[in-house]
Amino acid sequence: MLRSTVLRISVGVCALGSCIAASCLVEVPQSRPAGSGGGDTGSAGGPVCSAGTADCNDDGVCETDLVNDPNNCGACGHDCLGTSCAQRACQAVAIRTNLTYPHLVAVDDDYVYWTEGGAGFGAGVVGRCSKTGSDPTELVSQANKPRGIALTDDFVYWTDGKNGKLHRVPKAGGNDEVLVDPQWENTASGAIGDSGAVIAGQRIYWTHPLAGEVYGADLDGGGVVTLVDEPPGGDFEPQHVAVLDGFLYIANRAAPEVRRVPIEGGTVEIIASVSDPSVNYSAGIAVAGGAVFVRETRWGPGEYGRVARLQPQGLAWTVLASTPGAVALASDGNTIFWSGADGTLSRAGLDGSDTRVLAAGQANPTGIAEDEDAVYWANRAIGAPKTGAIMRVAK
């Protein structure tokens, strides 16, 4: 039973069912399996409560409604952070709306940041708003298909999905700076690579999918190293990356495999390859508990996706969950979160236990990030400009 007190976050104000500006919170219906069928109890020896109720203040009375109470949603002390509770589940909320193809998300103590592809080349945005949706700011506008995003205390780093450049812009606003230009010209006018970026120590690592390359650099743009260099258009399209124990792990969008390379450079290994016709590529990747987590997908008729755990020491590969067209993946160290092409956002323990849906009915959810209390993601809304959103739901 949860007993911690969670800080309630104030919400924006809507009038007559419509929002003033994009910072207003908009509830989005979602579903999550109910908890146990029975009731709950307070402290040891407290009353046995009927289903959906609990004695959360230990006064011997089962007065708390776990089904609909936003302060005790599904369990005592589980706060919905300003949204409502329905059927023991906190409801998802849009904290930023009217976006065109938002892609990846990152969070710090105060703000949510995202990359937004825009309707064409040179129309992208790197944006920021508070965790309740207030103070929306375009840190970079007219950007060239921003994709990967990573944060330090002072800067937002982002990658150019067309030509693989690494940029940074001050969190407080200011000049957007190109730190690294791979000098790779993209001659395919419509081609975009879903590049990823990760910071480890004083270095940043990012991918250039169209070029088949992976880079590392100091946070000021110096010390650039090409860690992986494969022929473009071949069997290696690096997408998202993660760092564990001195290695950079790379999800390959051209094949259902994971590769790794020492973060200072060296031999590239294929450490996991799945000869399974049910999947045809890997993309999302995260690390937690000494393991690598990856999502695999098959697009096309009967699209399928799954989330798997890889123990690098023994190369043991375990499928934890299945979700149609599994899209994005993230972890807070104790839990993994993923989104699916079926419009769901789900979570599970690192061993696959306690699997449940946190949100459903989402529009192409991707780009997951999390903090102590909530999970954030982008509703990309493919094919529908100005209908994308940055979403939040209480953990």
Secondary structure, DSSP 8 states (H G I E B T S, - for coil): -------------EETTEESSTTS-EEE--------SS---SSTT-----TTEE-TTSSS---EETTT-TTSSSSTT---TTS-EETTEE-EEEEEEEESSEEEEEE-SSEEEEEE--SSTT-EEEEEEETTS-S-EEEEEEES-EEEEEE-SSEEEEEETTT--EEEEETT----EEEE--------TT------EEEETTEEEEEEGGGTEEEEEETTS-S-EEEEE--TTSS--EEEEEEETTEEEEEETTTTEEEEEETT----EEEEE---TT--EEEEEEEETTEEEEEEEE-STT-EEEEEEEETTTTEEEEEEE-TT---EEE-SSEEEEE-TTS-EEEEETTS-S-EEEE-S-SSEEEEEE-SSEEEEEE--TT-TT-EEEEEEE-
